[in-house]
Amino acid sequence: MDSVKVWDLPTRIFHWSLAVLVLFAALSGDDSPEWWLGLHIIAGYAIFALLIWRLVWGFFGPGPSRFGDFVRPPREIVDHLKATLARRGKPWLGHNPAGGAMIVALLITLLLIVVSGVITLGGEENQGVAAAWVPFAVGKAAKEVHEFLVGLLGLLVVGHVGGVILESLLHRENLIRSMIHGRRLAVPEAHPLHPAPARPLSAVLALAALLGGLWWVGSALSAVPSAKIPAHYALDPVYREACGECHWAFHPSLLSRSGWEHLMANLSDHYGENAALPPDKAAVAGAFLQAHAAEAWDTEPARKLNRDGSGLRLTQTPYFRKKHRELNEAAWHHAEVGSPANCPACHLDAESGRFDDQAIRLPKGIQS
């Protein structure tokens, strides 16, 4: 049987590139090592760029790729599904009404995933274009939305693949292969195509304008300093010297004011050791810790590590244990680590108090 060209090359490249990037984003998401966050971010921005391209191509591409060709009213979608279930529906050379609705649902869901991801990145991780604008609490809420949308996307992908397989079986045509070479069987009874010439130059100009505008806005937003980190913070030398003699001088944002007050008031029995300081040094260190305790920072460690700090070691808090649950006991005795209190051994930015996921480097020999 003769075939007819349906899917243009840009649409096919978009389809398979998006599939690969979504898979990569899923593999580098929450279930992956913390330091894969950078890869996850790259995948997210690449998906966003593809979505912008598909939006443009939906107006300037050839007939079957245009939104006007496959976005149908709800009644047509319902009628098509009924006819398909009754095995009396005619094939469509382009997207059928249900397939068109699925494409729109996938595109909208992916766009919402990217937006919620940017808000999460700015709020929880203090990174990206939203870092200066989104509080931690908002970022945390956005993460829940992000995870819900990822689950919804999984259901949509299953529905999409299932629909393709069902249509392939009903009409005895491999639709997956069609999205590779771009051709469909010219079945006489099929719904005809509505040809329209592609306008690639207009598409490129529109894409350049959109991406250029987004880049400019993103750069302007990213240039604003984040108020979630004190602008003039510097580690107090008295505190560093007094506490650094025995262990790493913990960043002050890792404990609340009440926690530091409790700790400084009990230095004579500091977890079984006498760590008492001369009154003048204790006063200087205590004032520094109170000024820069967790309440002064809107970062993930400050908000999650120890909300009250009432007598607990930082390394025994539920949050610390959760974040390090994949490390075995031997990791803490590694020659370059020595103890769970030696944060800089793995966190390259520990001194800054950021503890970015991308700044994690496990010493050689430690497995996660």
DRENZARO-924662 format. One line per 4 residues: number of its first residue (from 1); their letters; for each residue x, y, z of C-alpha. Coordinates in steps of 0.1 Angstrom, whole numbers, always signed. Each point is the difference from the previous one (the first is absolute). Layout:
N
NUM	a	X,Y,Z | ...
//
This chain:
368
1	mdsv	+0,+0,+0 | +12,+35,-8 | +12,+23,+28 | -3,+37,+6
5	kvwd	+24,+24,+18 | -17,+11,+32 | +26,+9,+27 | +27,+25,-9
9	lptr	+36,-4,+12 | -1,+28,+27 | -31,-16,+15 | +16,-34,+1
13	ifhw	+32,+14,+15 | -20,+18,+27 | -20,-32,+8 | +30,-23,+6
17	slav	+22,+27,+16 | -27,+7,+24 | -4,-37,+8 | +37,-3,+7
21	lvlf	+2,+31,+22 | -31,-9,+20 | +15,-34,+7 | +33,+16,+10
25	aals	-17,+25,+22 | -18,-29,+17 | +32,-19,+6 | +18,+31,+14
29	gdds	-29,+9,+23 | -8,-6,+37 | +11,-37,+0 | +34,+8,-14
33	peww	+31,+12,+20 | -2,+35,+13 | +28,+13,-21 | -19,-9,-32
37	lglh	-21,+31,+5 | +21,+19,-26 | -8,-26,-26 | -37,+2,+9
41	iiag	+0,+37,-4 | +16,-2,-34 | -26,-25,-11 | -28,+23,+13
45	yaif	+13,+30,-19 | +5,-21,-32 | -36,-12,+3 | -12,+36,+4
49	alli	+19,+10,-31 | -16,-29,-19 | -35,+10,+12 | +6,+36,-12
53	wrlv	+11,-14,-34 | -32,-22,-2 | -22,+30,+9 | +15,+20,-29
57	wgff	-1,-29,-24 | -36,-6,+9 | -8,+33,-18 | +26,+0,-27
61	gpgp	+6,-37,-8 | -17,-20,-28 | -37,-9,+3 | +1,-32,+21
65	srfg	+23,+17,+26 | -21,+30,+6 | -23,+4,+30 | -28,+10,-22
69	dfvr	+1,-34,-17 | -2,-23,+31 | -15,+21,+28 | -37,-11,-1
73	ppre	-31,+9,+21 | -9,-25,+28 | -30,-14,-19 | +22,-12,-29
77	ivdh	+24,-16,+25 | -28,-19,+17 | -15,-11,-33 | +34,-13,-12
81	lkat	+5,-20,+32 | -34,-15,-3 | +6,-10,-36 | +34,-14,+8
85	larr	-14,-22,+29 | -28,-12,-24 | +27,-8,-26 | -16,+21,-26
89	gkpw	+21,+31,+0 | +18,+11,-31 | +38,+5,+1 | +15,+35,+0
93	lghn	+31,+8,-20 | +9,+27,+25 | -8,+1,+37 | -35,-13,+8
97	pagg	-21,+20,+24 | +10,-21,+30 | +37,+1,-10 | -1,+37,-4
101	amiv	-15,+5,+34 | +27,-23,+15 | +27,+21,-17 | -14,+32,+15
105	alli	-3,-16,+34 | +36,-12,-2 | +13,+34,-11 | -19,+19,+28
109	tlll	+11,-25,+26 | +36,+2,-10 | -1,+38,+0 | -15,+0,+35
113	ivvs	+27,-25,+11 | +27,+24,-12 | -16,+30,+17 | -5,-18,+33
117	gvit	+36,-13,-3 | +14,+35,-4 | -20,+12,+30 | +12,-30,+20
121	lgge	+36,+6,-10 | -2,+37,+10 | -18,-6,+33 | +15,-32,+13
125	enqg	+34,+0,-16 | +5,+38,-3 | +11,-4,-36 | -12,+12,-34
129	vaaa	-21,+29,-12 | -24,-2,+29 | +26,-2,+28 | -4,+37,+11
133	wvpf	-38,+0,-3 | -13,-33,+15 | +1,-7,+37 | +9,-34,+12
137	avgk	-36,-8,+11 | -13,+7,-34 | +27,-21,-16 | -8,-29,+23
141	aake	-37,+2,-10 | +10,+3,-37 | +20,-32,+4 | -31,-19,+10
145	vhef	-18,+14,-30 | +30,-10,-22 | -1,-36,+13 | -37,-2,-5
149	lvgl	+3,+12,-36 | +28,-25,-7 | -23,-28,+11 | -27,+14,-22
153	lgll	+24,+1,-29 | +8,-36,+5 | -37,-9,-3 | -3,+22,-31
157	vvgh	+30,-17,-16 | -15,-34,+7 | -33,+11,-15 | +18,+15,-30
161	vggv	+20,-32,-7 | -30,-21,+6 | -21,+20,-25 | +28,-3,-26
165	iles	+1,-37,+4 | -38,-3,-1 | -3,+21,-32 | +29,-20,-16
169	llhr	-19,-33,+7 | -34,+13,-11 | +13,+14,-33 | +28,-25,-6
173	enli	+27,+27,-2 | +31,+5,+20 | -5,+36,+13 | +33,+0,+19
177	rsmi	+19,-7,-32 | -20,+28,-17 | +14,+25,+25 | +35,-11,-10
181	hgrr	-3,+2,-38 | -29,+24,-1 | -23,-19,-24 | -35,-15,+4
185	lavp	-19,-25,-21 | -22,+18,-25 | -32,-18,+11 | -29,+12,-23
189	eahp	-25,+2,+29 | +23,+20,+23 | -8,+35,+11 | +20,+22,-25
193	lhpa	+28,+23,+9 | -4,+37,-1 | +32,+11,-17 | +16,+33,+8
197	parp	+35,+11,-9 | +26,+3,+28 | +14,+35,+7 | +35,-9,+13
201	lsav	+14,+36,-2 | -29,+14,+20 | +4,-29,+25 | +37,+7,+5
205	lala	-6,+38,+5 | -28,-7,+25 | +21,-25,+19 | +30,+24,+1
209	allg	-22,+27,+13 | -16,-22,+27 | +32,-16,+12 | +18,+34,-1
213	glww	-27,+16,+20 | +0,-28,+25 | +38,+0,+3 | +0,+38,+7
217	vgsa	-28,-4,+27 | +18,-30,+15 | +33,+18,+1 | -16,+31,+17
221	lsav	-17,-22,+26 | +32,-20,+7 | +20,+32,+5 | -20,+10,+31
225	psak	+18,-11,+32 | -19,-25,+21 | -12,+15,+33 | -2,-36,+14
229	ipah	+37,+1,+7 | +14,+29,+21 | +19,+23,-24 | +30,+7,+22
233	yald	+4,-33,+18 | +35,-9,+11 | +11,-27,+24 | +11,+15,+33
237	pvyr	+37,-8,+7 | -6,-4,+38 | -27,-26,-6 | +21,-17,-27
241	eacg	+30,-2,+23 | -19,-11,+31 | -20,-28,-16 | +23,-9,-28
245	echw	+26,-14,+23 | -21,-31,+5 | -23,-3,-30 | -11,+20,-30
249	afhp	-16,+32,+12 | -36,-6,-11 | -16,+26,-21 | -23,+21,+23
253	slls	-31,-5,-23 | +0,-37,+9 | -15,+6,+34 | -28,+22,+14
257	rsgw	+6,+29,+24 | -14,-21,+28 | +22,-29,-10 | +32,+21,+1
261	ehlm	-11,+16,+33 | -4,-35,+15 | +33,-11,-14 | +20,+31,+12
265	anls	-16,-2,+35 | +12,-36,+4 | +36,+1,-14 | +14,-14,+33
269	dhyg	-19,-33,-9 | +2,+1,-38 | -11,-35,-9 | +22,-14,+27
273	enaa	+29,+24,-4 | +10,+32,+17 | +0,+26,-27 | -4,+31,+22
277	lppd	+13,+33,-14 | +13,+31,+17 | -29,+24,+6 | +11,+26,-26
281	kaav	+4,-27,-28 | -33,-16,+10 | -18,+34,-3 | +15,+7,-34
285	agaf	-7,-35,-14 | -35,+0,+15 | -9,+34,-15 | +12,-12,-34
289	lqah	-20,-32,+2 | -32,+18,+11 | +4,+25,-28 | +4,-26,-27
293	aaea	-20,-29,+13 | -26,-19,-22 | -26,+27,+4 | +22,+24,-20
297	wdte	+2,-23,-30 | -27,-13,-23 | +19,-30,-13 | -8,-37,+0
301	park	+25,-10,+27 | -11,+29,+22 | -37,-8,-4 | +2,-38,+2
305	lnrd	+30,-11,+20 | -10,+8,+35 | -30,+22,+8 | +5,+2,+37
309	gsgl	+34,-14,+7 | -9,-10,+35 | +31,-20,+10 | +3,-22,-31
313	rltq	+32,-4,-18 | -3,+15,-36 | +11,-34,-14 | -27,-18,+19
317	tpyf	-29,+21,-12 | -27,-17,-21 | +8,+22,-30 | +37,-8,+1
321	rkkh	-6,-37,+2 | -25,+1,-29 | +24,+19,-22 | +29,-24,+7
325	reln	-20,-32,+2 | +18,-15,-31 | +34,+2,+17 | +11,-29,+20
329	eaaw	+18,+2,+34 | +34,-6,-17 | -4,+33,-19 | +3,+20,+33
333	hhae	+33,-17,+7 | +16,+7,-34 | +34,+16,+3 | -12,+33,-16
337	vgsp	-32,+2,+21 | +7,-14,+35 | -34,+10,+14 | -36,+10,-10
341	ancp	+9,+35,+13 | +26,+6,-27 | -24,+15,-25 | +27,+16,-23
345	achl	+13,-35,-8 | -29,-5,-24 | -17,+35,-3 | +24,+23,-18
349	daes	-22,+30,+9 | -5,-8,+37 | +17,+31,+11 | -25,+21,-18
353	grfd	-30,-17,+15 | -16,-7,-33 | +6,-38,-2 | -10,-1,-37
357	dqai	-6,-35,-13 | +24,+6,-30 | +28,+8,+25 | +0,-35,+15
361	rlpk	+32,-20,-8 | +4,-33,+18 | +36,-9,+8 | +13,-28,-21
365	giqs	-10,-34,+14 | -33,+11,+15 | -30,-16,-16 | -35,+14,+0
//
